[in-house]
């Protein structure tokens, strides 16, 4: 007796075709998928079958839906190589689309007790406090606070009045020359300060990452805080056996 082979559901076939189109680079992160009518005609399937395929793509983080605007390609394939386990800037690890950054301001001041303890520095130290925001399609989706001791800036010859160099340092050089970091995830709400920056109502839900960055000797190089609107990010963490 010949074993019966179950036929692959049609929606799985459509899922694979759309996924292959994205993987091939024909559609890039941030690109909008054609509408349901166009796609169903293109694949010669019902809209119900198409929606099943789109739902799986959404569940797998390949695409995401903007209410009233349609489906868009996410950064999922890029994130396969850089999730939370890689030392890359946290906002870039999870963003669904390409981010645009803007440095709000840079301040230098004597730290309070909390920052002195977190940075493991003494009473005579001065720290740089850098405020940045990240946007997707002109919508601010993340506010980041970077606190770096002046001694670290001096070690890497960062010009304290050069905002472009500072912005580059906190997003790239800092992690490039670090050995490890620890990140704590907190679920919070936007207060008066954060609601104005993110342009959201008071008490809007945000996902907050509190990160401490260390050098090879275990010294603290910086403490960062990233407050992110969850609808713009996909918090996927890749794990594997040791």
N, C-alpha and C positions, 0 to 999 in steps of 0.2 A: 504494500500500500504506500502510495506517495504521500509524504507529509504535506499538509496544507500550509501554504505560506500566506500569512496575513498581509493584506494590501495596506500600504502606508496611507494614512489619512491624507486627504487632499490639502487640508490646511497646513500640515507639516511640510508638504512639498512647496507650498507658497512661502512658508517661513524660511525654508532653506534658500529659495531663490532670492528673496529680499536680502537675507543675511549675506549671501555670496556677492550681491551687488555692492553692499556696504564694505565688505572685506576687500574687494577688488580695488576700492578707491573711487569707483564711479560716483558714490555719494560720500561726502566727507562730514566730519563732526560739525553740527550746526545746520546742515542742509535740511530743508523741509521735504518730506516725502510727498509725492503726488496725492491728491485727494482719493477718498475711497472709491468714488465712481470711476475715476481714471484707472486706478490700480485693478479694480475688479474686472474692468473691460480688458485691460492689458493681459491679465492672467486667465481671462475667460472663466471666472468663478463668480459665485454669488457674493454679495457684500457680507453675508453671515460667515461664509468660509474665510473671507479676507480678514474680517475682524478677529476671528480666532487666531489667525497667524500673527496679526498685529499685537494681540494681547500677549502672546508668548514672547514676542520681541521686546515688549515693554517689561514683562516680568524678568527677562534675562538681562535687562539694562542696556540692550542694543539701541533701542529708540525710547523716546519719552514723549508724552502728550502734553501740549499746552492747551488748556481749555479754551475752546472757541477759535483756536489758531491751527490745530492739526498736529501731526506727528513729526518729530525731528530726530536726526541721527545724534546719538550721544557720543561721548568720548570713551565708551566702554573698551574698545579694542586697544586704545592707548593706555588705559589704566591696567590692562593685563600685565604690563611691565613695570608699573609704578603705583602701588597702592600705599596703604599706611605703613607697610613694612619697609618701604624705601625712603631714604633721606632726600625727599624733594619737598618743596613748599606745600603745606597742607591744603591750601585752597586749590592748587593745581592738581592735587592727587585725586580729587573727587568731582571736579566741575563737569557738568554735562556738556558745556560748550567752551570755546576759547574765552579766556579771561582777559580783560583790559584792566590795568592797574593805574592807580593814581595816588601819589604821595600827598597826604593832606597837610601835615606839618611835622617838624622835628624840634624837640625841646631837649634842653640839658638841665639837669637838676640833681640835687642831693636826694638819694632815695630814702623812703620811709623804712620802718622796721621790716615790713613784709618783703619788700624787694631786696633789702640787704640780706635777709635770711635766704631768700630764694636764689640770689646770685652769689651767695657766700662771699660777700665783700665787707670791708670795714667802714667805719663812720666817715672817713675822709674821702671816700669814693664819690665820683660823679657818674651818672648814667645818661645815656641817650635814650629818649623815648620817641619812637617813630610811629606815626599814625598813617595807615594806608587803607584804601578801599579798593575793592575789586568789582568789576561790572561785567555783565553779560548783556549784550545788545542794549547798552546804555542804561541798564537797570542795575543799581548797586545791590550786590548779593552777599558781600562779605566785608566786614570791618576787621582789620588786623592791627594789633598793638605789639610792637617789638621793643624790648628793653635790653640794651646792651651796655655793659660797663665801658667807660672811656678807655680803659687799659686795653680792652680787646680791639677797639677801633685803632688805637695807636699801634698795636702789634701788627695789624694788617694795613697800616699806612692809609687809613681812610681819612679823607679830608672832611673835617666836621662841618664845614660850611657848604660842601658840595652835595646838594640834595640828590642829584642824579646818581652820584657814586654811592651815596647812602642807600638809596632805593635798590640799586644793583647788589649791594653788599648783603642786605637783609634777605633778599629773595634768592640769591645764588651763592655768593662767596661764603657766607656764613655756614651753610650746610655743606658746601664743597669741602671745607677744611675741618669740619666737625667729625667726631668719631661715632656718636650715637645721640639719640634723643629719647625722652619719655613724653608721652602725650596722654593727657587725661580728658575724657569726653564728658561733657556736662550738658544736660538739657535745660535750657533756661528760657527766659522771656525778655523781650526788648523793653528796656526802661526808657526814661525821658531822653537820655543822651543817644542811645542806640536807635531809637525809633526815628529820630531826625536824620541820622546818617543813612539808614537803610530805607527811609521813606516808607515806613509801615506803621500801622496802628499800634498804640501802646499795648504791651503784653503779647505781641506776636511771638509765636514759638521760634526759637533759634537753637541751633546746635553749636556748642562752644568747645573748641579744642584749646586746652592749656598745655603748652609744650615747653620743656626745658631741654636746652641743647648743651652737649658736653664735648670737650676736646679729648684727645687720646689719654691725657693724664687724669681725667675725671673732673677737671675744673669746669664750672658753669660758664658758658660763653654768652648765653642769652636766655631770656624767658619770653615767650610769645603767647598771645591770646588771639584766636580767630573766632569771630562770631558770624555764623553762616545761616542764610535762609535755606531751609532744607529742600525747597522745591527746585533749586538751581543745582543741586548736588546729588550724587549717587554714592552713598557711603559703603563702598565695596572694599572688603579686606581679603587679599589673597593669602591662603594658608597652605602649608605643605608639611609632610613628615620630615623630621630632622634626619 
